[in-house]
Amino acid sequence: MKLKYEFVINNVAGETVAVSVGNNDGRFNGYIKLNETGAFIFKMLKKDTTREDIIKALVKEYPDATQDAAAQSVDLLIEQLREAELLV
Protein backbone atom coordinates (compact mmCIF):
# COMPACT_ATOMS: atom_id res chain seq x y z
CA MET A 1 0.00 0.00 0.00
CA LYS A 2 1.06 3.58 -0.51
CA LEU A 3 -0.32 7.09 -0.67
CA LYS A 4 -2.51 7.83 -3.66
CA TYR A 5 -1.22 11.40 -4.02
CA GLU A 6 2.10 13.16 -3.56
CA PHE A 7 2.45 14.93 -0.22
CA VAL A 8 5.08 17.06 1.44
CA ILE A 9 5.42 17.19 5.19
CA ASN A 10 6.16 20.56 6.77
CA ASN A 11 6.13 22.23 10.14
CA VAL A 12 3.60 25.07 10.14
CA ALA A 13 3.15 27.20 13.26
CA GLY A 14 4.52 24.39 15.42
CA GLU A 15 2.29 21.72 13.85
CA THR A 16 3.42 18.95 11.52
CA VAL A 17 1.20 18.81 8.45
CA ALA A 18 1.11 16.85 5.20
CA VAL A 19 0.04 18.90 2.20
CA SER A 20 -0.94 17.44 -1.16
CA VAL A 21 1.19 18.72 -4.04
CA GLY A 22 1.43 18.04 -7.72
CA ASN A 23 -1.33 16.87 -9.98
CA ASN A 24 -4.05 15.25 -7.94
CA ASP A 25 -6.85 16.39 -10.25
CA GLY A 26 -8.41 18.36 -7.39
CA ARG A 27 -9.46 15.19 -5.63
CA PHE A 28 -7.77 16.12 -2.36
CA ASN A 29 -7.45 19.70 -1.24
CA GLY A 30 -6.23 20.58 2.18
CA TYR A 31 -3.81 19.20 4.68
CA ILE A 32 -3.48 16.45 7.26
CA LYS A 33 -2.26 17.27 10.77
CA LEU A 34 0.19 14.64 12.07
CA ASN A 35 1.96 13.85 15.31
CA GLU A 36 5.55 12.58 15.29
CA THR A 37 4.55 8.94 14.88
CA GLY A 38 2.00 9.79 12.20
CA ALA A 39 4.61 11.74 10.24
CA PHE A 40 6.98 8.75 10.41
CA ILE A 41 4.27 6.40 9.12
CA PHE A 42 3.17 8.90 6.47
CA LYS A 43 6.73 9.17 5.13
CA MET A 44 6.93 5.39 4.83
CA LEU A 45 3.68 5.38 2.86
CA LYS A 46 5.24 7.55 0.15
CA LYS A 47 6.63 4.26 -1.20
CA ASP A 48 4.83 0.97 -1.56
CA THR A 49 5.14 -0.81 1.79
CA THR A 50 3.35 -3.24 4.07
CA ARG A 51 1.76 -2.86 7.47
CA GLU A 52 4.33 -5.25 8.90
CA ASP A 53 7.28 -3.28 7.48
CA ILE A 54 5.92 -0.06 8.99
CA ILE A 55 5.49 -1.70 12.41
CA LYS A 56 9.05 -3.07 12.30
CA ALA A 57 10.41 0.33 11.33
CA LEU A 58 8.50 2.06 14.15
CA VAL A 59 9.82 -0.36 16.77
CA LYS A 60 13.35 0.15 15.42
CA GLU A 61 13.00 3.97 15.34
CA TYR A 62 11.36 4.16 18.78
CA PRO A 63 12.98 1.46 20.97
CA ASP A 64 10.60 2.16 23.87
CA ALA A 65 7.59 1.35 21.67
CA THR A 66 6.08 -2.09 21.98
CA GLN A 67 5.02 -4.14 19.00
CA ASP A 68 1.36 -3.77 20.08
CA ALA A 69 1.57 0.01 20.49
CA ALA A 70 3.24 0.35 17.09
CA ALA A 71 0.57 -1.85 15.49
CA GLN A 72 -2.20 0.27 17.03
CA SER A 73 -0.66 3.48 15.70
CA VAL A 74 -0.22 2.01 12.23
CA ASP A 75 -3.72 0.55 12.12
CA LEU A 76 -5.34 3.81 13.26
CA LEU A 77 -3.61 5.95 10.65
CA ILE A 78 -4.14 3.41 7.87
CA GLU A 79 -7.85 3.24 8.72
CA GLN A 80 -8.15 7.04 8.61
CA LEU A 81 -6.28 7.25 5.30
CA ARG A 82 -8.45 4.51 3.78
CA GLU A 83 -11.63 6.28 4.91
CA ALA A 84 -10.34 9.43 3.20
CA GLU A 85 -9.50 7.35 0.10
CA LEU A 86 -5.85 8.38 0.22
CA LEU A 87 -4.26 4.92 -0.15
CA VAL A 88 -3.79 2.66 -3.16
N, C-alpha and C positions, 0 to 999 in steps of 0.2 A: 504494500500500500504506500501511497505517497500523496502529497498535496496536489490538488487539481490545478491550482493556479500558482504563479510565482509570487512570493512574498519576500519582503525585507523586514528585518527585525531591528527596531530602533528604540532608544530611550527618549521618551517625550515627557517633559515635566516630571521626571522621577518615576515614570511608569514605563514598563517594557511593553511595546505594542508590535504586532505584526500587521503590515500594510500591504495590500495587494498592489502589485505593479505589473507593467507590461500589458499585453493584450489578453484581457479576460472577457472580452465581448460584453462588458457591463454587467456580467452575471454576479459579481461580488464587488460591492462598493462599501468601503468602510475599513475598520480595523478591528483587531482582536487583542484584547488586553491579556497579558500573560504574566505569570509569576516566574521565578527562576527555573523551576522544574519544567513548567509548560514551555518556556523558551527553548530549553534543552531538547525536549521531545519534538517541538515544532521544527527545529533545525534538522533533526534526524529525518523528519518526514519530507524534507526537500528532495531526498533521493528515495528510490524504492527500497523499503525495508520491511521487516516483520515486527510484530508485537514483541516476540521473544528477544530479538536483537536490541530493541529499544530498552527493554527491562534490564538486560545484561549491561548495556552501556550506562544506564542510570546507577545501577549498583556499583559499577566500577568508578564512575564519576563522583558519587556520593557514598563513601564507604560506610557511613552510619546508617544508610537506608537499608531496610530489609527487603527481601525479594517480594514479600506481600505488599508492602507500602509502595514499592516501585510499580508493581502490577496494578494497584489501585489507581495511581496517578496516570499511568498510561491508558488504562481502560476508560477513565473519566474523560480525558481529553479526546481520545479517539471517538468515543460516543458523541461528544459535543460536535466534533468536526464532521462526523457522518450525518448528524441531524441537520447541520448547516450545508450539507452536500459539498464539502470541501475536500473530500478524499476520492482517489481513484484506485 
